[in-house]
Amino acid sequence: MSEGIGLPESHHEHKDHPLVLPVSITISIMAVFVAGVSLLGHRSHTEALRLETQSASRWTQYQAKSVRLHEAQGFSDVVRLVAPLNKEMGEELKEKYAKEVQHYEGDKVDVSKEAKNLEEERDLTLRKADRLDAGEVLLEIGLVICSITVLTKRRGFWFGGVLIGALGMAVAMTGLFLQ
């Protein structure tokens, strides 16, 4: 019985083939690019989640201010009804609730603008993340196709893999420059 699995004789020819070294270096470089683009894509997705959370928080704040505005308007209506009973106190309360209504109306507008800005920033970040993800996929496909070169010893796979990898880098770069 033999001690291990023997490799076919053609395995030794593999080391000496002129494509092995350049293809191996290409694969290594592409793997580094895949790692970098993957990291940037993950960070973009995380940033989008952070922005989504902030936006949701602002919309919650907007709802709370809407409720307070509605309450202040209701109290203002009640004050107008009972103000004739005590004119001095009625005028003070009218003034107080008029200021509250004005305050909450202004706050709502500010909070709404802030929430919409956060949503726009989130959408841009998601578009960037999508481009980075697409670039990562193309880089990975290029890497696999380059790997086939080592097995088949056909230069066409290497060129095809490099071309697809370069396309992946270009797509990923467009994600970095989106404004």
Secondary structure by P-SEA (a helix, b strand, c coil): cccccccccaaaaaaaccaaaaaaaaaaaaaaaaaaaaaaaaaaaaaaaaaaaaaaaaaaaaaaaaaaaaaaaaaaaaaaaaccccaaaaaaaaaaaaaaaaaaaaaaaaaaaaaaaaaaaaaaaaaaaaaaaaaaaaaaaaaaaaaaaaaaccaaaaaaaaaaaaaaaaaaaaaaacc
